[in-house]
Amino acid sequence: MSRFRPNIVVKWGKSFEENMWKTIEIDGSIFHVVKGCPRCKQSCMDQLTGEHSEELLETMAEFRSVGGDGDVCFAQNVGAQDGQGQIRVGSQIRIIERCEPVWNREAAQPE
């Protein structure tokens, strides 16, 4: 997990379920899912040993490529609606609105 440097980690639900979230609530704060998170070469580096391997991005590219530019997306970027409030470890997430994911090359549109 440290290779991805997440701010929030969700430990329930199905794998990649967050791809279908559009709006969520955590501890009374509203967050909007704005886009998938493209991954850079930093995720190929073991944070403890400094060893580098392209295997992670190569494997993820098989099913997480978006668009024609080779971006590999994993996780979501979200923005707080009002910038107020606090979230805590163990907080519950409520999905307010869902959407269709755009994770395949055919359906993706450039920004």
Buried (B, 14 or more C-beta within 10 A) or exposed (E): EEBEEEEBEBEEEEEBEBBBBEBBBBEEBBBBBEEBBBBEEEBBBEEEEEEEEEEBBEEBBEEBBBBEEEBBBBBBEBEEEEEEEEBEEEEEBEBEEBEEBBBEEEEBEEE
